[in-house]
């Protein structure tokens, strides 16, 4: 019975790792967007990595 719990724990750890990675990606894009906005740089509206940070190539 403990084997099932190990599988659940491993699944949760993988999910938590993925969520942390996505949160960091979103935070970095948000920060970059704010920096560009403070500079008055309108190119932030044409940068796919800032508009869709979770949908990157590769």
N, C-alpha and C positions, 0 to 999 in steps of 0.2 A: 504494500500500500504506500510505502514511503517513496517508491519509484515514481508514482504519479505526481507526487508533490514536487519532486526534483524537476520533472518536466515542466510543470507549471511555473516554478521559480525561474527556470532557464528561459522560458517564453516571456515572462515578465521582465527579466533583465534585458533581453533583446529589445523588447518594446520600449523600455525606459531609455536605453541607449539611443534608439532611433529618434525618440521624442526630444531628447536633449540635443542631438545633432541638428534637428530641424529648428528647434528654438534658437540655437546659436546662429544658424543661417539667417533666420528672420531678424534677429537682433542686429546682426552685422549689416544687413540690408537697410534696416530702419535707421541705424546710426549714419550710414553713408548717405542716405537720402536727406537726413537732417543737416548734415555737413554741407551738402550741395545746395540745399535750400537756403542756408545761412549765407552762402556766398552769392546767392542769386543765380546760380547755374541751372538753367532750364533743361539741360541735357538729361537730367534725372528722369524726365518723362519719356525719354527714348531709349533708356537702358533696360533691356530685358532682365538682366540680373538683379535689378532693383524693383522692377514691376512684378516679376514672377520669380522670386528668389528660390522657390522650392522646385521649379521646373527648369532645371539647367540641362544643357547637353552633356553627354558623356556619362 
